[in-house]
Amino acid sequence: MYRISPSLNRFAMALLAGAVAATFWVNLSPASYYDVIEWRILGDHLPSGLLSPGLLLTPASLVSEALMALFVAIIGKELWEAVVMERGPLAGAQIAGPMMLMLGGMAGAVLVWGVVVAIFGLAQDLEGSWGWTAPLGGDVVLAYLFGRLIFGGGHPALKLLLLIAIAELLLALTLGGLLAPISDLRPAWLLLPLFAALAVWWRYGRPLLPQAGLRLQARADAIWPYVIAGSLSWCGVVAAGLPGAIGLLPVLPAIAHANRSFGLFAEAEGLLHDPLNRLAHLLLWPVTGILFLFGLTAGAVDPGAFGGLTLAMIAALWLGKPAGVWLAAMALQRFGSSGPLMAITRGDLVLLLPLMAAAFTGPALGLGWSLPPGVAAEAARLGLALSLLAAPLAVLLARRRG
C-alpha cells in the first residue's frame, strides 16, 4: 500500500481548529457569532428562477453549499477510483461487503432515531417530520485521524473504515436532499449537470488512442473544461433543490483519469498528470482552509442547546449504527464475504464500531436539509459533537488491548 497523503491529517486538524474556535466564540458572545455566520450577503433571498427557492446566501450557507462541494468532490474521487479502476479496493464483487456494512449502520441509526423520537414525543420539535436523515453520514477525516492511531496506516480495517465513511457521507447527502420534507425539488434542472458531464466527456474525457496526435492529447490533458463543467453542474444541482455540497459529483465520471489507483488518498497520486489527479492535487490546500471555515460556521457547540434531539442523535450513533454494522458483519460472516477488505478479525470490528459511531462532518452538512433551523438543529449538533467522544474511547480501548 502506498503512503497515505498527509493532507488527511491537515484536513482533520483544520476542521477541529475551526470547531473549537466556533465553540469558544458562540459561548463567549453568541449574538456576534450568529450575526456573522447568518449575515445575509444578498439580502433576503437569491433569485428564485436561478437557485433553490428560499435559499439564503450567508457565510454559513456559502461554505456548506458551495465551498464544501470541493471537499465532497475530493472524497468522491477516491470512491470513484476504488470502484472503477484497476485493482481498486471496491472493484467488482468486492463492493458488496463494505456496502452491506454501510447500509446496516445507516438502517440501525434510522431505526433507533425513530424509536427515540416516538418514545419522547419529539415530532413536535421536528415540525411534524421525523427528521430521519439527520443521523446519516460519516466523517472521513476524523475517522482517518483516530483510525490511524489504532490500526496504523496500512491495515485493511482502516481502508474499510474510510471507504464506508466516504460512501455513507455521499449517500446521506443525496438522500437528505431528495427525501427531506423541507426541500423543494425541481428535477428538470438536473438536465444541466447531465448535459455538462456528457459534453465535457465527449469532447475531452474520452480515452484517446495513442496515435491520435499531439494536438488531441494536449486537448485531453486540459483541466479548464472540467472547471466550467463543474460550475454548470453545481448550478444545476442547487437549482434542482439538492444540497450544493454534491454539486460537482455528476462531473467526476467524465474527467479523464489514470487507468489504475494507487490506493485511498495515496500520496503518490500527486505525481500523476491526468486531469483528475491534477485537479485533486490543486485542491488540497484550498480544501484545508475550507474545512476550517466549515468547522467555524457549522461546528459551534452550545451546551445550553441540550434537549431530546441531543439524546436521539447520540442513541442513533452510539447504539443504532454500531448494532446495524455488527449485525451486517455477522450476516456476511455466516453467508460468506468477498475481497481482502473483509478479512478482519472480530477484535478489529469491535474497534471499528466506535469509530463509525463518531460522526460530525456528514450529518452537520445535512442538518439544514433534515431538521428545521433553530432549537432542533442546535440540539442535534450538540449530539453530533458528543458522539465524537467515541473515537478517543476507541483509542484507549486499543491501547489497553495492546
N, C-alpha and C positions, 0 to 999 in steps of 0.2 A: 504494500500500500504506500502511495506517495504521501509526502508530508503534507498535512493539512495547513492551509494558509493561516498565518497569524491574524488575518483580518477578522476571523470569528471572535477571537479574544477582544479585539478592539471594538467590535460591534457590541459585545456584552458589556464591556466597561463603559462605553458611551451611553448605552441605554440605562444602566444603573445610575450613572452620574446624573443624567437628566432627571430620572425619577426621584432621586434623593434631593436634588436641588428644588424640584417642584414640591416635594413634601414639606421641606422646611418653609418654603415660600407661602404655601397655602395655609399652614398652621400659624405663621407669624403675621401674615397680612392677607387674609382670604379675599378681601374686597379688591385689592390691587391685582392679585393673581388672576381672578376671573375677569376683571376689566381688561387685562392684557390678552388673555387667550380667547376671549369672546368678543373682542373688538371687531365690529363689522366693517370690513375693508371696503366693500362696495355698497354700503347702505343696507337696506333690509333684505333684499333677495337678488339672486342672479337672474339674468334674463330667462324667463320660463321656456322660451322656444328653443334655447340652446342647451341648457343643462337641466338637471333633475329639478322638478318643481319644489320650492320650499327649501332648497339647499342654501344655507348661509355661508358666505365666504368670510371666514375668520381665520386668525392664525392657527387655531386648533384644527379646523377643517382643511386648511391648506396643507398642513403637514400630513394628516391622516388620509386625505382623499387624493392628494397629488404627489407629494414628495415620497410618501411611503410606497407608492407604486414602484419606485426604483428598487427598494429593498425586496418587495414581493417578486419583482422580476428576477432578481439575482437568485433567490431560493427556488423560484420556478424553473430557472435554467438548470439547476442541479437535479431537480426531479425529472425534467425532460431528458437530460443526458442519461440518467440512471435507467430510464425506461427504454429508450430507443437506440442507444449507442452500443457498439461492440463491447462486450464484457461489462456492460452496465449491471449494477447490483440488482436491478429490478427488471432486467430483460427477460422476456418470455414468461415461463411459468413461475419464475422467482417472485413475481409481484404479488402472488396470491397470499402468501403468509403474512408479510408486513401489512398488506391492506386489510386482511381479516382482523389483525390485532388493532389497527386503527379504528375500523368500524365497530369492533367490540367495545373499545374505550368510549367512543362517541355515544353509542347506544346506552351504555351504563350511565354516563354523565347525564344524558337527557332524561332517562328514567328516574334517577334519584332527584334531579331538579324538579320534575313534575310532581313527584310524591311529596317533597318538602313544601312546594308551593301550595299543593292541595291541603296538606295537613294544617299548615299555619295560616291558611286563608290569605295568601299573598297576591292573589289575582287582582285585587283592587289596586295594589301598588303598581301593577303592570298595565293598568288601564284596560282591563278586560282581556288581555292576551296572556299567553303562558310564557312568552319570552324564552322558549326552549332552546333557541340557538345561542343564548348568552354564554353557556359554559363550553361551547365548542371552540376548538382552535388550540394549536400547540405553540410552544415557544422554542424556536430553533436555536437562537444564540445562547439563551440561558441553559437550555438542555445540553448544549455542547460544553459550556463553561464548567458545569458541575459533572457532566458525564465523563469528561476527560480526567477530572480529578479522581474519579472512581475506577474507570476502566483503562485509562491510558489512550494514546492516540490511535492505535491500530486494532483495537478489539472489535470483533463483529457486533457486540452489543451496542457500542457507540454508533456504529454506522446504522444499525437497525433503529436506534432511538432518533437519529437525525432524519432518516427517511420518513418515519412515522410522523414526526413533528412537522416536517415540510408538507407532506400530503394532507395532514389534518388541518393545517392553517389555510391552505389553498381551498380545500373543500368547504371549510367552515365559512370563509368569506363569501364564497359563491352561494352557499345555501342561505346565509344571512341576508344577502341582497334579494334572492329570489322568493324567499318564504316569509321574511319579516312582515308583519301586518302594517307597519308604519311606512313601508316603501310604496312608491308609485311607479310601477313598471311601464315602460313604453318600449316594447320589444322591437319595434320597427327600426329603432336606432342601432340595433345590433348588426344591421347590414353594413354599417360604416366600418367597424373593425374587421368584419369578414372581407369586405372589399379591399381594405388596406392590406390585410395579410395576404390575400390571393395575388394582388397586384405586385407587391414587393417580392413575393416568392417567384412569380412568373418572370419578372424582369431581372432579379438579382440573386434570389436564393436557390434557384435550381442548380443541381450539380452540373458543372460544365465539363465536357470532355477534355482530356489533356491536349488534344490537337486543336482546341477551339481558338487559339490565338492569344497573344498578349493583351490585346485590347479588351477582349471579353473576360480574361482572367482578372484584369485590373477592375473591370466593372463589378465582378463578383466579390472583390475584396472591399468595396466601398462600404462605409458604415452610415453615411448621411441619409441614404434612402430609408434605412431602418428607423432612424430618428424621426423622420417625417411620418412614416407608417405608424410608429408607436404613438405619436402625438394624436393622429387621427383616431387610432384605436381607443385611446384614453377618453377622448371627447365622446365617442360613440357609446362607450360603456357607461359613462357618467350620465349622459343624456338619456340612456335607457332606464336609469333609476337604480343601477347596480353600484356597489362600492367602487370608488375610483382606485382603491388600492390594487384591484385586479385588472386595471385598465390596460396594462401592457402585455398581459399573458396571451391574448389571441395572436400576437405577432411573433412570439417566441418560436413556434414551429417553422416559421417562414424564413428565419435567419440562417444563412449559410454557416455550417459548423464543421468541426473536425469529425473524423469517422469513428473515433473511439474516445472513451472517457478515461481520465487518469484517477478517478475516484471523487468522492464528495469533497467539494471545496479544496481540491488539490492545488497546492502552491505552484506545481509545475505547469498548470494551465495558463499561468501568466506569460509563459514563453511561446504559447501558440499564437498564430497570426490569423486565424479565421475570424470573421466578423463577430461571431457570438462571444468568443473568449476575449477579444479586444474590447468589446463594449463592456463586458462584465468587469474586466480589469480597470477600465477607466472609471467605473462607478464605485470602486471600493472605498476610496477616501470620502467622496461626497456622501455615500450612504452612512459612513461612520458619523458624520455630522447630523445627518437626518435622524438617525436613531437617538442621538442626544436630544434633538428637538422633539421627537416623539415622546421620549421619557419626560421632557419638560412640560409638554402640553397635555399628555394623557396619563401621566404616571403619578399625579399628586394623590397622596393618601391622607384622608381626613379621618382620624379615629372617631370623631363625633358622628360620622355617617353610618355607624354600625346599626344594622337592622336585620329584619328577617331575610332579605335577599343576600346579605352577607353570609348567613348560615347556609342558605340554599346553594350559594356558589361554592363554599368550602365543602359541603357534603357531596355535591356533584363531582368535584375534582378529586377529593381525597377518598371518597367511598365508591362513587359510581364508576369513574373512569378506571381505577385500578381493578375493580371487580370485573368489569367488562373485558379488560385486557387479559386478566388471568383466565377467565372462562374461555375466551377465544384461543389462548395459548394451549389450554388443556384439550380443547377440541382438535387443534392442529396436531398435538402430540398423539392423540388417540387415532386420528384418521390419516395421519401422515402429513408431512410438510416438504417443501421443496426449496432448494437453494441453501448456500452456506450461511446466509444471514440468520436462518432459523436454528442453526446448530449452536444454541446457547444453553447453558445449564439452568436449572431452576433457581440456583443461587443468583445467577446473573439476572434472571427475570425478576426476582424479589427486589434487587437493587434498581431495576429499570422502572418499576411501578411508581415509586415516589417521584422520580424524575419526570415521568409523564403527568403526574398529578400537579406539578408545579408549572402553571401556565399563566402568562401575562400578555405577551405581545399580541397573539392571535385574538383572544377574547376581547382585549382592550380595543383593538382595531374595529371589532364588530359591535361594540356596545351601542354606538349611535344608531345601529340598524335593528338591534334586537330588543332594546329596552327604551322606554321613554326617558327623555333627559331629566335631570334634576335629582331628586332623592333616590329614586330607584337605581339610576346608573351609578351614583356615587357609592351606594351601599354595596352594589355588586363589584365595583372597582376595589373597594376595601377587601372583599373576599378574595379577589384575584391576588392582591398584594400578600395577604396572609397565606395563600396557597403556596407561595414561594418558599415558605419555611420548610416544606417537604424536601427540598433539594439539599440544604445543608444537613438535614437529618439523615438523608441517604448517604452523604459523605461520612458522617460519624459512624453510621452502621457499617459501612465498608471498612473503615479503619479498625473498628472493633473486631471484625471478622478476619482482618489481616489480608 
